[in-house]
Amino acid sequence: LFLGTNMRFHILVGTLILALLICDGFASEKPRKHKKVRKIKKSVAEADLQENVSNTVDSSVESSPEAEVVPPEIDDQDVIDNRVPYIDPCVTVHCGAGRVCEIDEDDEPMCVCIPDCPIEVEPRRKVCSNHNETWESDCSVYQHRCWCDVGDDRCKGDRYKHVHIEYYGECRDMPDCTKDEMSDFPRRMRDWLFNIMRDLADRQELPERYIKLEKEAELNHTRRWANAAIWKWCDLDGHPHDRTVSRHELFPIRAPLMALEHCIAPFLDGCDADNNHRISLKEWVTCLELEEDVLEDKCEDLENAYATNI
């Protein structure tokens, strides 16, 4: 009985020890298995993170060769060393023909005579001046006039202060404008101005500020010539807007027409009644044989109305 009891005791103890060993085995294997799974997941997450970072860096390098983040509103070329936007002082400066803007020692803009004109080899680039002299290009004419304005030693004389282009091409003999041709020229000039204004409007090339003038001229024939004259007057009065048109500012309607309208030069010369090389509004009206009370100085109103609309 004792042996049987002792045997049962040993069997029970052995069973308990075996059970403990089995439980300990499961307990030791489970953490190892869990650790292995977590390690795999961590590696995947790290790989994804590394790939995302790599893609971000690559895209940054592609968008900026120097891999430098620059705010979009600031251009790299307009940034100085202290990262302050640099604005070229010459951006808002308008220099006349034959002049260019340069920055002086005090970083202030100034207009100077153009140092060099492009070398032209095409004969068609040559121009004829009001002195009946052939020049290599229009640039050379404007450059020389600038030299005379500033007292440069290269100026050939005082009369070249007002040198301007008569027409394109080499100088040639022009037929004289007869008395009958001159008497009829103002009417032809008025018609030509209206036709040009209407054609520009049809091609949608007329500046927005003049559209109302053109439409009024189309509907009201009594305003046809007057509105066309207003348009061209305001259009010719360039920089500065001084309500006069210089001989140079007449270039767009003088030079292109000389070959076809040999009366255009004496006609425009006659408009400058006081011979001050500038044509006033009153002189313009007189040349076109329009009533003074019909042609109003609307240039400033047109500019202000256009600026308000935009």
C-alpha positions as CSV (number, residue, x, y, z in Angstrom):
1,L,0.0,0.0,0.0
2,F,2.9,2.3,0.9
3,L,4.6,1.5,-2.4
4,G,1.4,2.1,-4.3
5,T,0.9,5.3,-2.6
6,N,4.5,6.3,-3.1
7,M,4.3,5.4,-6.8
8,R,1.2,7.5,-7.2
9,F,3.0,10.4,-5.5
10,H,5.9,10.1,-7.9
11,I,3.6,9.8,-10.9
12,L,1.7,13.0,-9.8
13,V,5.0,14.9,-9.2
14,G,6.3,13.8,-12.5
15,T,3.1,14.9,-14.2
16,L,3.3,18.3,-12.5
17,I,6.9,18.7,-13.5
18,L,6.1,17.7,-17.1
19,A,3.2,20.1,-17.2
20,L,5.5,22.9,-15.9
21,L,8.1,22.2,-18.5
22,I,5.5,22.2,-21.3
23,C,4.0,25.5,-20.1
24,D,7.5,27.0,-19.7
25,G,8.3,25.9,-23.3
26,F,5.2,27.6,-24.6
27,A,5.9,30.7,-22.6
28,S,9.4,30.9,-23.9
29,E,8.5,30.3,-27.5
30,K,5.6,32.8,-27.7
31,P,7.7,35.9,-26.9
32,R,10.3,34.9,-29.4
33,K,7.7,34.4,-32.1
34,H,6.1,37.8,-31.2
35,K,9.5,39.5,-31.2
36,K,10.3,38.1,-34.7
37,V,7.0,39.3,-36.1
38,R,7.5,42.8,-34.7
39,K,11.0,42.9,-36.1
40,I,9.7,42.1,-39.6
41,K,7.0,44.8,-39.3
42,K,9.5,47.3,-38.1
43,S,11.8,46.6,-41.1
44,V,9.0,47.1,-43.5
45,A,7.9,50.4,-41.9
46,E,11.5,51.6,-41.9
47,A,11.8,50.6,-45.6
48,D,8.6,52.5,-46.5
49,L,9.8,55.6,-44.5
50,Q,13.2,55.5,-46.2
51,E,11.6,55.2,-49.7
52,N,9.3,58.2,-48.9
53,V,12.2,60.3,-47.7
54,S,14.2,59.3,-50.8
55,N,11.3,60.2,-53.1
56,T,10.9,63.6,-51.4
57,V,14.6,64.4,-51.7
58,D,14.6,63.3,-55.4
59,S,11.6,65.5,-56.2
60,S,13.3,68.4,-54.5
61,V,16.5,67.9,-56.4
62,E,14.6,67.8,-59.7
63,S,12.6,71.0,-59.0
64,S,15.7,72.9,-57.8
65,P,19.1,72.0,-59.2
66,E,20.8,73.4,-56.1
67,A,18.4,71.5,-53.8
68,E,17.6,74.8,-52.2
69,V,14.1,75.7,-51.1
70,V,13.2,79.2,-52.4
71,P,9.8,80.8,-51.8
72,P,7.8,80.8,-55.0
73,E,7.2,84.5,-55.0
74,I,11.0,85.3,-55.1
75,D,13.0,84.6,-58.2
76,D,16.5,83.3,-57.7
77,Q,17.8,85.9,-60.2
78,D,16.2,88.7,-58.2
79,V,17.7,87.8,-54.8
80,I,20.8,89.3,-53.4
81,D,23.1,87.8,-50.7
82,N,20.9,88.8,-47.7
83,R,17.9,87.2,-49.4
84,V,16.1,90.5,-50.0
85,P,14.3,90.7,-53.4
86,Y,16.3,92.9,-55.8
87,I,14.3,95.2,-58.1
88,D,16.2,96.6,-61.1
89,P,15.9,100.4,-60.9
90,C,15.8,100.5,-64.7
91,V,12.6,98.5,-64.9
92,T,10.3,101.5,-64.6
93,V,12.6,103.9,-66.5
94,H,11.7,104.7,-70.1
95,C,14.6,106.1,-72.2
96,G,14.0,107.7,-75.6
97,A,15.3,106.5,-78.9
98,G,19.0,106.2,-79.0
99,R,19.3,105.9,-75.2
100,V,19.6,103.0,-72.8
101,C,19.2,102.8,-69.0
102,E,22.3,102.2,-66.9
103,I,22.9,102.2,-63.1
104,D,25.3,104.9,-61.8
105,E,27.7,104.6,-58.9
106,D,24.9,105.5,-56.4
107,D,22.7,102.7,-57.8
108,E,20.4,105.2,-59.5
109,P,19.0,104.7,-63.0
110,M,20.1,107.1,-65.7
111,C,19.6,107.3,-69.5
112,V,22.7,107.4,-71.6
113,C,23.4,107.3,-75.3
114,I,23.5,103.8,-76.6
115,P,27.1,102.8,-76.8
116,D,27.1,100.6,-79.9
117,C,24.6,100.0,-82.6
118,P,24.3,96.6,-84.3
119,I,26.2,96.2,-87.5
120,E,23.7,96.0,-90.3
121,V,24.6,94.3,-93.6
122,E,21.1,94.4,-95.2
123,P,20.7,97.4,-97.5
124,R,17.0,97.5,-96.5
125,R,18.1,98.5,-92.9
126,K,19.5,101.8,-94.2
127,V,17.4,104.9,-93.6
128,C,17.3,108.4,-95.1
129,S,17.3,111.3,-92.8
130,N,15.6,114.7,-93.0
131,H,19.0,116.0,-94.2
132,N,18.8,113.7,-97.2
133,E,21.6,111.6,-95.9
134,T,21.7,107.8,-95.9
135,W,22.5,106.2,-92.5
136,E,23.4,102.6,-91.8
137,S,20.4,102.1,-89.5
138,D,17.8,103.8,-87.5
139,C,19.9,103.2,-84.4
140,S,22.8,105.2,-85.8
141,V,20.4,108.2,-86.4
142,Y,19.0,108.1,-82.9
143,Q,22.5,107.6,-81.4
144,H,23.9,110.6,-83.2
145,R,21.0,112.8,-82.1
146,C,21.7,111.7,-78.5
147,W,25.3,112.7,-78.9
148,C,24.3,116.2,-80.0
149,D,21.8,116.5,-77.1
150,V,24.4,115.7,-74.5
151,G,27.2,117.7,-76.1
152,D,29.3,114.7,-77.1
153,D,32.3,115.6,-79.4
154,R,31.1,113.0,-81.9
155,C,28.1,115.3,-82.8
156,K,28.6,116.6,-86.4
157,G,26.8,119.9,-85.7
158,D,23.9,121.6,-84.0
159,R,21.5,120.8,-86.8
160,Y,21.8,117.2,-86.0
161,K,20.0,117.8,-82.6
162,H,16.8,117.3,-84.6
163,V,17.9,114.7,-87.1
164,H,15.2,112.2,-87.7
165,I,14.3,109.5,-90.2
166,E,12.3,110.5,-93.3
167,Y,11.9,107.0,-94.7
168,Y,13.3,103.5,-95.0
169,G,16.0,102.7,-97.5
170,E,18.7,104.7,-99.1
171,C,18.0,108.3,-100.0
172,R,16.5,108.8,-103.5
173,D,14.9,111.6,-105.5
174,M,11.3,112.1,-104.5
175,P,8.8,113.8,-106.8
176,D,7.6,117.2,-105.8
177,C,4.2,117.5,-104.2
178,T,2.1,119.7,-106.5
179,K,-0.2,122.4,-105.3
180,D,-3.3,120.4,-106.2
181,E,-2.0,117.3,-104.4
182,M,-1.3,119.3,-101.3
183,S,-4.7,120.9,-101.2
184,D,-6.4,117.5,-101.3
185,F,-4.0,115.8,-99.0
186,P,-5.7,116.7,-95.6
187,R,-8.9,115.0,-96.8
188,R,-7.0,111.9,-97.9
189,M,-5.1,111.9,-94.6
190,R,-8.4,112.0,-92.6
191,D,-9.8,109.1,-94.6
192,W,-6.6,107.2,-94.2
193,L,-6.6,107.6,-90.4
194,F,-10.2,106.4,-90.1
195,N,-9.6,103.4,-92.3
196,I,-6.5,102.4,-90.4
197,M,-8.4,102.7,-87.0
198,R,-11.3,100.6,-88.3
199,D,-9.0,98.0,-89.8
200,L,-7.1,97.7,-86.5
201,A,-10.4,97.3,-84.7
202,D,-11.6,94.6,-87.1
203,R,-8.4,92.7,-86.5
204,Q,-8.7,93.2,-82.8
205,E,-5.4,95.0,-82.7
206,L,-6.7,98.4,-81.6
207,P,-5.8,99.2,-78.0
208,E,-8.8,98.8,-75.7
209,R,-8.8,102.4,-74.7
210,Y,-9.7,103.5,-78.2
211,I,-12.5,101.0,-78.9
212,K,-15.2,103.4,-77.8
213,L,-13.9,106.1,-80.2
214,E,-13.9,103.7,-83.1
215,K,-17.5,102.4,-82.4
216,E,-18.7,106.0,-82.2
217,A,-17.0,106.9,-85.4
218,E,-18.7,103.9,-87.1
219,L,-22.2,105.0,-85.9
220,N,-21.8,108.8,-86.2
221,H,-20.3,110.0,-89.4
222,T,-19.9,113.5,-88.1
223,R,-17.4,112.1,-85.6
224,R,-15.6,109.9,-88.1
225,W,-12.7,112.1,-88.9
226,A,-12.5,113.8,-85.5
227,N,-12.4,110.5,-83.6
228,A,-9.8,109.1,-86.0
229,A,-7.7,112.3,-85.4
230,I,-8.0,111.9,-81.6
231,W,-6.9,108.3,-81.8
232,K,-3.8,109.0,-83.9
233,W,-2.9,112.1,-81.9
234,C,-3.0,110.2,-78.5
235,D,-1.3,107.2,-80.1
236,L,1.6,109.4,-81.4
237,D,2.1,111.3,-78.2
238,G,4.4,108.8,-76.6
239,H,7.0,109.3,-73.9
240,P,6.8,111.7,-72.4
241,H,3.0,112.4,-72.6
242,D,3.5,116.1,-73.1
243,R,0.5,116.8,-75.4
244,T,2.7,117.6,-78.3
245,V,4.0,115.3,-81.0
246,S,7.7,115.6,-81.9
247,R,9.2,115.0,-85.3
248,H,10.5,111.7,-83.9
249,E,7.1,110.7,-82.7
250,L,5.7,111.2,-86.2
251,F,8.0,108.5,-87.5
252,P,5.3,105.7,-87.5
253,I,3.2,107.6,-90.0
254,R,5.9,109.4,-91.9
255,A,8.6,106.8,-92.8
256,P,6.3,104.0,-94.0
257,L,4.3,106.3,-96.2
258,M,7.1,108.2,-98.0
259,A,7.5,105.7,-100.8
260,L,3.7,105.8,-101.5
261,E,2.7,109.3,-100.4
262,H,5.4,111.7,-101.4
263,C,3.2,114.6,-100.0
264,I,3.4,113.2,-96.5
265,A,6.7,114.9,-95.7
266,P,5.8,118.4,-96.8
267,F,2.4,118.1,-95.2
268,L,3.7,117.2,-91.8
269,D,6.4,119.8,-92.1
270,G,3.7,122.3,-92.7
271,C,1.9,121.3,-89.6
272,D,4.8,122.6,-87.5
273,A,3.8,126.2,-88.0
274,D,6.1,127.7,-85.5
275,N,9.0,125.4,-86.6
276,N,9.8,124.3,-83.0
277,H,10.1,120.6,-84.1
278,R,6.9,119.8,-82.2
279,I,3.3,119.8,-83.4
280,S,0.7,121.0,-80.9
281,L,-2.9,119.9,-80.8
282,K,-4.1,123.1,-82.4
283,E,-1.5,122.7,-85.2
284,W,-2.7,119.1,-85.7
285,V,-6.3,120.3,-86.0
286,T,-5.4,123.0,-88.5
287,C,-3.5,120.6,-90.7
288,L,-6.3,118.1,-90.9
289,E,-8.8,121.0,-91.5
290,L,-11.0,120.1,-88.6
291,E,-13.0,122.4,-86.4
292,E,-11.2,123.2,-83.2
293,D,-14.3,122.7,-81.0
294,V,-14.8,119.2,-82.5
295,L,-11.4,117.8,-81.6
296,E,-11.0,117.7,-77.8
297,D,-7.9,116.7,-75.9
298,K,-9.2,113.3,-74.6
299,C,-5.9,111.5,-74.3
300,E,-5.8,111.8,-70.5
301,D,-9.5,110.9,-70.1
302,L,-9.0,107.8,-72.3
303,E,-6.0,106.7,-70.3
304,N,-7.8,107.2,-66.9
305,A,-10.9,105.4,-68.1
306,Y,-8.8,102.5,-69.4
307,A,-6.8,102.3,-66.1
308,T,-10.0,102.3,-64.1
309,N,-11.5,99.4,-66.1
310,I,-8.5,97.2,-65.7
